[in-house]
């Protein structure tokens, strides 16, 4: 429940408990998080399950596993829809250890270009990131994105349990 509260930007786990079992409420919440990309999530992901299955924080590799498994099980979507789904979970629901993520993960989750991701990896080799402000100090990083993601930015080892 706590992961749901963090991922969805809810103030408390109690608020999340209020909407458990209410598909319309979950859809409304998921849409408010990122309406532009939720329009791709809903037709593909909710064919087999409701939105409550989506609103959980996971690592980028865990999200990739889930989405590739969905494809193997027959979830169908256009390339544009899959791109929107990956963007939705990457930018809104992914936990990221900024001191261990590779360039591809930094780009996908933080929305930075390749050069900025490389600069982040080079910067942390000499001085680890300790806060969102440290991440924001890298040229090319969008401060608004980092502020929105701050509860999901990790600066120490992340557990790999699902």
C-alpha positions in Angstrom: 0.0 0.0 0.0 2.8 2.4 0.8 4.3 2.0 -2.7 1.0 2.8 -4.2 0.7 6.0 -2.1 4.2 7.1 -3.2 3.8 6.2 -6.8 0.5 7.9 -7.2 1.5 11.0 -5.3 -1.2 10.5 -2.6 -0.7 12.1 0.7 -1.3 9.0 2.8 -1.8 5.3 2.4 -5.2 5.8 4.0 -6.2 7.8 0.9 -5.2 4.9 -1.3 -7.2 2.5 0.8 -10.3 4.6 0.1 -10.1 3.9 -3.6 -9.2 0.2 -3.5 -11.7 -1.7 -5.5 -13.0 1.4 -7.3 -11.9 1.0 -10.9 -13.2 4.4 -11.9 -11.3 6.1 -9.1 -8.1 4.3 -10.1 -8.5 5.3 -13.7 -9.1 8.9 -12.7 -6.0 8.9 -10.5 -3.8 7.2 -13.1 -5.1 9.7 -15.7 -4.3 12.7 -13.5 -0.7 11.6 -13.0 0.0 11.9 -16.8 -3.0 12.3 -19.0 -0.9 12.5 -22.2 0.5 9.0 -21.8 -2.3 7.4 -19.8 -4.3 7.5 -23.1 -1.9 4.8 -24.3 -2.0 2.8 -21.1 -5.7 2.5 -20.7 -6.6 0.7 -24.0 -3.6 -1.7 -23.8 -3.1 -2.5 -20.2 -6.7 -2.5 -18.9 -7.9 -5.0 -21.4 -6.9 -7.7 -19.0 -6.8 -6.0 -15.6 -7.8 -2.8 -13.9 -5.6 0.2 -13.3 -4.8 -0.8 -9.7 -2.4 -3.3 -11.1 -0.4 -0.5 -12.6 -0.1 2.0 -9.8 2.9 0.5 -8.0 6.5 1.6 -7.8 9.0 -0.7 -9.3 12.5 -0.5 -10.7 13.0 0.2 -14.4 14.1 -3.4 -15.0 11.1 -4.7 -13.2 8.8 -2.5 -15.3 10.5 -3.7 -18.5 10.0 -7.3 -17.3 6.3 -6.7 -16.7 5.7 -4.9 -20.0 7.6 -7.5 -22.0 5.7 -10.3 -20.2 2.4 -8.5 -21.2 3.5 -8.6 -24.8 4.4 -12.3 -24.6 0.9 -12.9 -23.1 -0.7 -11.2 -26.1 -1.2 -7.6 -25.1 -1.5 -5.8 -28.4 -0.6 -2.1 -29.0 0.8 0.1 -31.7 4.4 1.2 -31.5 3.1 4.6 -30.4 1.0 3.0 -27.6 3.9 1.0 -26.3 6.2 4.0 -26.4 3.6 5.9 -24.4 3.2 3.1 -21.9 6.9 2.9 -21.3 7.1 6.6 -20.9 4.1 6.6 -18.5 5.6 3.9 -16.1 9.2 5.2 -16.5 8.4 8.8 -15.7 5.6 8.3 -13.2 6.0 5.0 -11.4 9.6 4.0 -11.5 12.0 4.0 -8.6 15.5 4.9 -9.7 18.8 4.6 -7.9 20.6 7.5 -9.6 24.0 6.3 -8.3 23.7 2.9 -10.0 21.4 3.4 -13.1 23.0 3.1 -16.5 22.7 5.8 -19.2 19.7 4.1 -20.8 17.8 4.0 -17.6 18.7 7.6 -16.7 17.5 8.7 -20.1 14.2 6.7 -20.0 13.2 7.5 -16.5 14.5 11.0 -16.0 13.8 12.1 -19.5 17.3 13.3 -20.2 19.2 13.1 -23.5 22.1 10.7 -23.9 24.8 13.4 -23.3 23.2 14.4 -20.0 22.9 10.8 -18.9 26.6 10.3 -19.7 27.5 13.4 -17.8 25.5 12.1 -14.8 27.4 8.8 -14.8 30.7 10.7 -15.1 29.8 13.1 -12.3 28.8 10.3 -9.9 32.1 8.4 -10.5 33.9 11.1 -8.5 31.1 12.3 -6.3 27.9 10.3 -5.6 24.5 12.0 -5.8 23.1 12.5 -2.3 19.9 14.5 -3.0 17.5 15.7 -5.7 19.4 19.0 -5.7 22.6 17.2 -6.6 20.8 15.6 -9.6 19.3 19.0 -10.6 22.8 20.5 -10.6 23.8 18.5 -13.7 23.4 20.7 -16.9 20.5 19.3 -19.1 18.5 17.9 -16.2 14.9 19.3 -15.9 14.4 20.6 -12.4 10.6 20.2 -12.6 10.9 16.6 -13.6 13.3 15.9 -10.7 11.1 17.6 -8.2 8.1 15.6 -9.4 10.1 12.4 -9.1 11.8 13.2 -5.9 9.9 10.6 -3.8 11.1 7.9 -6.2 14.7 8.9 -6.4 17.0 6.6 -4.5 20.5 7.4 -3.5 21.5 4.1 -1.9 21.1 0.5 -3.0 17.5 -0.5 -4.0 16.1 -3.8 -3.0 15.3 -6.0 -6.0 12.2 -7.7 -4.5 8.9 -7.3 -6.3 
